[in-house]
C-alpha cells in the first residue's frame, strides 16, 4: 500500500491494499509489484517504492509506520536515547531505537529487536514532527 508521500507502501490487516487502491493501483496487482521489484518489502505489511528516494533515516520511518494502530495513526514517538541523538543533545549513538507508546499499545507479532518500547500515557507527551516520524519531550502535567 502506498502512503501519500509515495515513499512507503504500508499496511496491516489489509491496510496496504487499501492505500494502494487509494493511490490508483488495482487491487490485484500487489503480488505483481512485489515480484517485479517495484515495491520492496521492508517489514510485514510495510513496503517501499523502489523508484523514490529514501529518507535520511529510513529506519525511523519504518518503525514509526510499524507503530500505527488499526486507524493508520502512528502511536509511537521516539524518546529517551533516540530523541537525544536526533536533537544532537548527546554524543550517544544508540544501538537500539527507543520508542514511547501508549499503555494500551498492542501488536500481534513480536516486538522487533531493534526497538526498546516504553509504555506511558502519551497525553503527557508533546510530539515534535520531523519529516515522517515524531520525537517526544515530556511536558508539564496540566491542572
Biotite code that builds the C-alpha atoms (Angstrom):
import biotite.structure as struc

atoms = struc.array([
    struc.Atom([0.000, 0.000, 0.000], chain_id="A", res_id=1, res_name="UNK", atom_name="CA", element="C"),
    struc.Atom([1.249, 3.467, -0.748], chain_id="A", res_id=2, res_name="UNK", atom_name="CA", element="C"),
    struc.Atom([1.381, 6.411, 1.553], chain_id="A", res_id=3, res_name="UNK", atom_name="CA", element="C"),
    struc.Atom([0.621, 9.809, 0.092], chain_id="A", res_id=4, res_name="UNK", atom_name="CA", element="C"),
    struc.Atom([4.317, 10.662, 0.302], chain_id="A", res_id=5, res_name="UNK", atom_name="CA", element="C"),
    struc.Atom([4.830, 7.816, -2.191], chain_id="A", res_id=6, res_name="UNK", atom_name="CA", element="C"),
    struc.Atom([7.858, 6.660, -0.247], chain_id="A", res_id=7, res_name="UNK", atom_name="CA", element="C"),
    struc.Atom([6.302, 3.797, 1.651], chain_id="A", res_id=8, res_name="UNK", atom_name="CA", element="C"),
    struc.Atom([3.778, 1.159, 0.888], chain_id="A", res_id=9, res_name="UNK", atom_name="CA", element="C"),
    struc.Atom([2.292, 0.176, 4.200], chain_id="A", res_id=10, res_name="UNK", atom_name="CA", element="C"),
    struc.Atom([-0.471, -1.737, 5.811], chain_id="A", res_id=11, res_name="UNK", atom_name="CA", element="C"),
    struc.Atom([-1.775, -4.109, 8.387], chain_id="A", res_id=12, res_name="UNK", atom_name="CA", element="C"),
    struc.Atom([-4.828, -6.325, 8.071], chain_id="A", res_id=13, res_name="UNK", atom_name="CA", element="C"),
    struc.Atom([-5.472, -5.173, 4.517], chain_id="A", res_id=14, res_name="UNK", atom_name="CA", element="C"),
    struc.Atom([-4.241, -1.611, 5.067], chain_id="A", res_id=15, res_name="UNK", atom_name="CA", element="C"),
    struc.Atom([-1.543, -1.869, 2.391], chain_id="A", res_id=16, res_name="UNK", atom_name="CA", element="C"),
    struc.Atom([-4.103, -2.889, -0.179], chain_id="A", res_id=17, res_name="UNK", atom_name="CA", element="C"),
    struc.Atom([-6.411, -0.021, 0.836], chain_id="A", res_id=18, res_name="UNK", atom_name="CA", element="C"),
    struc.Atom([-3.619, 2.533, 0.485], chain_id="A", res_id=19, res_name="UNK", atom_name="CA", element="C"),
    struc.Atom([-2.516, 1.085, -2.853], chain_id="A", res_id=20, res_name="UNK", atom_name="CA", element="C"),
    struc.Atom([-6.063, 1.240, -4.176], chain_id="A", res_id=21, res_name="UNK", atom_name="CA", element="C"),
    struc.Atom([-6.440, 4.841, -2.972], chain_id="A", res_id=22, res_name="UNK", atom_name="CA", element="C"),
    struc.Atom([-3.190, 5.706, -4.795], chain_id="A", res_id=23, res_name="UNK", atom_name="CA", element="C"),
    struc.Atom([-4.546, 4.290, -8.068], chain_id="A", res_id=24, res_name="UNK", atom_name="CA", element="C"),
    struc.Atom([-3.170, 0.747, -8.046], chain_id="A", res_id=25, res_name="UNK", atom_name="CA", element="C"),
    struc.Atom([-5.528, -2.091, -8.961], chain_id="A", res_id=26, res_name="UNK", atom_name="CA", element="C"),
    struc.Atom([-6.430, -4.356, -6.021], chain_id="A", res_id=27, res_name="UNK", atom_name="CA", element="C"),
    struc.Atom([-4.999, -7.491, -7.583], chain_id="A", res_id=28, res_name="UNK", atom_name="CA", element="C"),
    struc.Atom([-1.565, -6.080, -8.526], chain_id="A", res_id=29, res_name="UNK", atom_name="CA", element="C"),
    struc.Atom([0.132, -6.242, -5.093], chain_id="A", res_id=30, res_name="UNK", atom_name="CA", element="C"),
    struc.Atom([1.946, -9.559, -5.789], chain_id="A", res_id=31, res_name="UNK", atom_name="CA", element="C"),
    struc.Atom([2.961, -8.352, -9.238], chain_id="A", res_id=32, res_name="UNK", atom_name="CA", element="C"),
    struc.Atom([4.613, -5.162, -7.904], chain_id="A", res_id=33, res_name="UNK", atom_name="CA", element="C"),
    struc.Atom([6.496, -7.090, -5.223], chain_id="A", res_id=34, res_name="UNK", atom_name="CA", element="C"),
    struc.Atom([7.657, -9.772, -7.701], chain_id="A", res_id=35, res_name="UNK", atom_name="CA", element="C"),
    struc.Atom([8.628, -7.191, -10.351], chain_id="A", res_id=36, res_name="UNK", atom_name="CA", element="C"),
    struc.Atom([10.692, -5.266, -7.805], chain_id="A", res_id=37, res_name="UNK", atom_name="CA", element="C"),
    struc.Atom([8.574, -2.114, -7.875], chain_id="A", res_id=38, res_name="UNK", atom_name="CA", element="C"),
    struc.Atom([7.848, -2.493, -4.159], chain_id="A", res_id=39, res_name="UNK", atom_name="CA", element="C"),
    struc.Atom([10.429, -3.688, -1.654], chain_id="A", res_id=40, res_name="UNK", atom_name="CA", element="C"),
    struc.Atom([9.133, -5.432, 1.438], chain_id="A", res_id=41, res_name="UNK", atom_name="CA", element="C"),
    struc.Atom([10.688, -3.701, 4.452], chain_id="A", res_id=42, res_name="UNK", atom_name="CA", element="C"),
    struc.Atom([8.705, -5.494, 7.160], chain_id="A", res_id=43, res_name="UNK", atom_name="CA", element="C"),
    struc.Atom([5.402, -7.317, 7.470], chain_id="A", res_id=44, res_name="UNK", atom_name="CA", element="C"),
    struc.Atom([2.820, -5.073, 5.810], chain_id="A", res_id=45, res_name="UNK", atom_name="CA", element="C"),
    struc.Atom([5.322, -2.278, 5.085], chain_id="A", res_id=46, res_name="UNK", atom_name="CA", element="C"),
    struc.Atom([6.673, -1.776, 1.574], chain_id="A", res_id=47, res_name="UNK", atom_name="CA", element="C"),
    struc.Atom([8.908, 0.842, -0.040], chain_id="A", res_id=48, res_name="UNK", atom_name="CA", element="C"),
    struc.Atom([8.605, 2.089, -3.611], chain_id="A", res_id=49, res_name="UNK", atom_name="CA", element="C"),
    struc.Atom([11.908, 1.470, -5.387], chain_id="A", res_id=50, res_name="UNK", atom_name="CA", element="C"),
    struc.Atom([11.728, 4.474, -7.733], chain_id="A", res_id=51, res_name="UNK", atom_name="CA", element="C"),
    struc.Atom([11.518, 7.072, -4.968], chain_id="A", res_id=52, res_name="UNK", atom_name="CA", element="C"),
    struc.Atom([14.478, 8.251, -2.896], chain_id="A", res_id=53, res_name="UNK", atom_name="CA", element="C"),
    struc.Atom([14.858, 7.056, 0.658], chain_id="A", res_id=54, res_name="UNK", atom_name="CA", element="C"),
    struc.Atom([14.767, 9.457, 3.581], chain_id="A", res_id=55, res_name="UNK", atom_name="CA", element="C"),
    struc.Atom([17.877, 10.292, 5.597], chain_id="A", res_id=56, res_name="UNK", atom_name="CA", element="C"),
    struc.Atom([16.776, 7.868, 8.312], chain_id="A", res_id=57, res_name="UNK", atom_name="CA", element="C"),
    struc.Atom([14.630, 5.155, 6.700], chain_id="A", res_id=58, res_name="UNK", atom_name="CA", element="C"),
    struc.Atom([14.828, 3.101, 9.895], chain_id="A", res_id=59, res_name="UNK", atom_name="CA", element="C"),
    struc.Atom([12.930, 5.797, 11.803], chain_id="A", res_id=60, res_name="UNK", atom_name="CA", element="C"),
    struc.Atom([10.212, 5.947, 9.164], chain_id="A", res_id=61, res_name="UNK", atom_name="CA", element="C"),
    struc.Atom([9.913, 2.153, 9.081], chain_id="A", res_id=62, res_name="UNK", atom_name="CA", element="C"),
    struc.Atom([9.376, 1.726, 12.818], chain_id="A", res_id=63, res_name="UNK", atom_name="CA", element="C"),
    struc.Atom([7.085, 4.760, 13.030], chain_id="A", res_id=64, res_name="UNK", atom_name="CA", element="C"),
    struc.Atom([4.909, 3.080, 10.388], chain_id="A", res_id=65, res_name="UNK", atom_name="CA", element="C"),
    struc.Atom([5.157, -0.197, 12.312], chain_id="A", res_id=66, res_name="UNK", atom_name="CA", element="C"),
    struc.Atom([3.687, 1.569, 15.360], chain_id="A", res_id=67, res_name="UNK", atom_name="CA", element="C"),
    struc.Atom([0.469, 2.549, 13.557], chain_id="A", res_id=68, res_name="UNK", atom_name="CA", element="C"),
    struc.Atom([-2.827, 1.429, 15.020], chain_id="A", res_id=69, res_name="UNK", atom_name="CA", element="C"),
    struc.Atom([-5.786, -0.003, 13.113], chain_id="A", res_id=70, res_name="UNK", atom_name="CA", element="C"),
    struc.Atom([-6.889, 3.503, 12.172], chain_id="A", res_id=71, res_name="UNK", atom_name="CA", element="C"),
    struc.Atom([-3.472, 4.034, 10.498], chain_id="A", res_id=72, res_name="UNK", atom_name="CA", element="C"),
    struc.Atom([-2.415, 6.583, 13.161], chain_id="A", res_id=73, res_name="UNK", atom_name="CA", element="C"),
    struc.Atom([1.205, 6.481, 14.299], chain_id="A", res_id=74, res_name="UNK", atom_name="CA", element="C"),
    struc.Atom([1.199, 5.783, 18.025], chain_id="A", res_id=75, res_name="UNK", atom_name="CA", element="C"),
    struc.Atom([4.916, 5.619, 18.785], chain_id="A", res_id=76, res_name="UNK", atom_name="CA", element="C"),
    struc.Atom([7.180, 8.589, 19.364], chain_id="A", res_id=77, res_name="UNK", atom_name="CA", element="C"),
    struc.Atom([10.943, 8.370, 19.524], chain_id="A", res_id=78, res_name="UNK", atom_name="CA", element="C"),
    struc.Atom([12.169, 9.109, 23.019], chain_id="A", res_id=79, res_name="UNK", atom_name="CA", element="C"),
    struc.Atom([14.939, 8.606, 25.554], chain_id="A", res_id=80, res_name="UNK", atom_name="CA", element="C"),
    struc.Atom([18.358, 7.947, 23.972], chain_id="A", res_id=81, res_name="UNK", atom_name="CA", element="C"),
    struc.Atom([16.956, 8.101, 20.441], chain_id="A", res_id=82, res_name="UNK", atom_name="CA", element="C"),
    struc.Atom([15.413, 11.550, 20.937], chain_id="A", res_id=83, res_name="UNK", atom_name="CA", element="C"),
    struc.Atom([18.636, 12.853, 22.492], chain_id="A", res_id=84, res_name="UNK", atom_name="CA", element="C"),
    struc.Atom([20.547, 11.620, 19.472], chain_id="A", res_id=85, res_name="UNK", atom_name="CA", element="C"),
    struc.Atom([18.054, 13.071, 16.963], chain_id="A", res_id=86, res_name="UNK", atom_name="CA", element="C"),
    struc.Atom([18.173, 16.509, 18.599], chain_id="A", res_id=87, res_name="UNK", atom_name="CA", element="C"),
    struc.Atom([22.002, 16.366, 18.819], chain_id="A", res_id=88, res_name="UNK", atom_name="CA", element="C"),
    struc.Atom([21.802, 16.708, 22.593], chain_id="A", res_id=89, res_name="UNK", atom_name="CA", element="C"),
    struc.Atom([24.112, 13.803, 23.236], chain_id="A", res_id=90, res_name="UNK", atom_name="CA", element="C"),
    struc.Atom([27.063, 12.016, 21.734], chain_id="A", res_id=91, res_name="UNK", atom_name="CA", element="C"),
    struc.Atom([25.166, 8.758, 22.142], chain_id="A", res_id=92, res_name="UNK", atom_name="CA", element="C"),
    struc.Atom([24.684, 6.640, 19.079], chain_id="A", res_id=93, res_name="UNK", atom_name="CA", element="C"),
    struc.Atom([22.203, 4.123, 20.499], chain_id="A", res_id=94, res_name="UNK", atom_name="CA", element="C"),
    struc.Atom([22.279, 0.598, 19.129], chain_id="A", res_id=95, res_name="UNK", atom_name="CA", element="C"),
    struc.Atom([18.538, 0.325, 19.680], chain_id="A", res_id=96, res_name="UNK", atom_name="CA", element="C"),
    struc.Atom([15.728, 2.754, 18.956], chain_id="A", res_id=97, res_name="UNK", atom_name="CA", element="C"),
    struc.Atom([13.763, 3.901, 21.988], chain_id="A", res_id=98, res_name="UNK", atom_name="CA", element="C"),
    struc.Atom([10.081, 4.497, 21.323], chain_id="A", res_id=99, res_name="UNK", atom_name="CA", element="C"),
    struc.Atom([7.351, 5.530, 23.741], chain_id="A", res_id=100, res_name="UNK", atom_name="CA", element="C"),
    struc.Atom([3.911, 4.090, 23.043], chain_id="A", res_id=101, res_name="UNK", atom_name="CA", element="C"),
    struc.Atom([0.543, 4.287, 24.828], chain_id="A", res_id=102, res_name="UNK", atom_name="CA", element="C"),
    struc.Atom([-0.095, 1.866, 27.664], chain_id="A", res_id=103, res_name="UNK", atom_name="CA", element="C"),
    struc.Atom([-2.756, 0.106, 25.560], chain_id="A", res_id=104, res_name="UNK", atom_name="CA", element="C"),
    struc.Atom([-0.382, -0.396, 22.586], chain_id="A", res_id=105, res_name="UNK", atom_name="CA", element="C"),
    struc.Atom([-0.587, -3.975, 21.278], chain_id="A", res_id=106, res_name="UNK", atom_name="CA", element="C"),
    struc.Atom([0.906, -5.973, 18.419], chain_id="A", res_id=107, res_name="UNK", atom_name="CA", element="C"),
    struc.Atom([0.035, -9.468, 17.247], chain_id="A", res_id=108, res_name="UNK", atom_name="CA", element="C"),
    struc.Atom([3.683, -10.152, 16.465], chain_id="A", res_id=109, res_name="UNK", atom_name="CA", element="C"),
    struc.Atom([6.935, -9.997, 18.394], chain_id="A", res_id=110, res_name="UNK", atom_name="CA", element="C"),
    struc.Atom([8.486, -6.622, 19.110], chain_id="A", res_id=111, res_name="UNK", atom_name="CA", element="C"),
    struc.Atom([11.442, -6.145, 16.718], chain_id="A", res_id=112, res_name="UNK", atom_name="CA", element="C"),
    struc.Atom([14.810, -6.477, 18.427], chain_id="A", res_id=113, res_name="UNK", atom_name="CA", element="C"),
    struc.Atom([15.909, -3.024, 17.266], chain_id="A", res_id=114, res_name="UNK", atom_name="CA", element="C"),
    struc.Atom([13.184, -1.370, 19.386], chain_id="A", res_id=115, res_name="UNK", atom_name="CA", element="C"),
    struc.Atom([13.027, -0.682, 23.096], chain_id="A", res_id=116, res_name="UNK", atom_name="CA", element="C"),
    struc.Atom([9.433, 0.188, 23.941], chain_id="A", res_id=117, res_name="UNK", atom_name="CA", element="C"),
    struc.Atom([8.488, 2.418, 26.860], chain_id="A", res_id=118, res_name="UNK", atom_name="CA", element="C"),
    struc.Atom([4.826, 2.453, 27.856], chain_id="A", res_id=119, res_name="UNK", atom_name="CA", element="C"),
    struc.Atom([3.124, 5.577, 29.194], chain_id="A", res_id=120, res_name="UNK", atom_name="CA", element="C"),
    struc.Atom([0.066, 7.724, 28.774], chain_id="A", res_id=121, res_name="UNK", atom_name="CA", element="C"),
    struc.Atom([1.121, 9.745, 25.743], chain_id="A", res_id=122, res_name="UNK", atom_name="CA", element="C"),
    struc.Atom([-1.228, 12.620, 26.604], chain_id="A", res_id=123, res_name="UNK", atom_name="CA", element="C"),
    struc.Atom([1.597, 13.785, 28.854], chain_id="A", res_id=124, res_name="UNK", atom_name="CA", element="C"),
    struc.Atom([4.000, 13.979, 25.902], chain_id="A", res_id=125, res_name="UNK", atom_name="CA", element="C"),
    struc.Atom([4.386, 16.617, 23.252], chain_id="A", res_id=126, res_name="UNK", atom_name="CA", element="C"),
    struc.Atom([5.107, 15.394, 19.744], chain_id="A", res_id=127, res_name="UNK", atom_name="CA", element="C"),
    struc.Atom([7.666, 17.049, 17.538], chain_id="A", res_id=128, res_name="UNK", atom_name="CA", element="C"),
    struc.Atom([7.208, 16.068, 13.917], chain_id="A", res_id=129, res_name="UNK", atom_name="CA", element="C"),
    struc.Atom([10.429, 15.774, 11.939], chain_id="A", res_id=130, res_name="UNK", atom_name="CA", element="C"),
    struc.Atom([9.659, 14.610, 8.415], chain_id="A", res_id=131, res_name="UNK", atom_name="CA", element="C"),
    struc.Atom([7.861, 11.278, 8.737], chain_id="A", res_id=132, res_name="UNK", atom_name="CA", element="C"),
    struc.Atom([8.410, 10.452, 12.388], chain_id="A", res_id=133, res_name="UNK", atom_name="CA", element="C"),
    struc.Atom([7.857, 12.024, 15.803], chain_id="A", res_id=134, res_name="UNK", atom_name="CA", element="C"),
    struc.Atom([10.048, 12.679, 18.795], chain_id="A", res_id=135, res_name="UNK", atom_name="CA", element="C"),
    struc.Atom([8.789, 13.335, 22.279], chain_id="A", res_id=136, res_name="UNK", atom_name="CA", element="C"),
    struc.Atom([9.550, 15.799, 25.015], chain_id="A", res_id=137, res_name="UNK", atom_name="CA", element="C"),
    struc.Atom([7.938, 15.363, 28.387], chain_id="A", res_id=138, res_name="UNK", atom_name="CA", element="C"),
    struc.Atom([5.577, 18.222, 29.124], chain_id="A", res_id=139, res_name="UNK", atom_name="CA", element="C"),
    struc.Atom([4.468, 19.544, 32.475], chain_id="A", res_id=140, res_name="UNK", atom_name="CA", element="C"),
    struc.Atom([1.249, 17.954, 33.746], chain_id="A", res_id=141, res_name="UNK", atom_name="CA", element="C"),
    struc.Atom([-1.755, 20.186, 33.162], chain_id="A", res_id=142, res_name="UNK", atom_name="CA", element="C"),
    struc.Atom([-4.045, 21.031, 36.042], chain_id="A", res_id=143, res_name="UNK", atom_name="CA", element="C"),
])
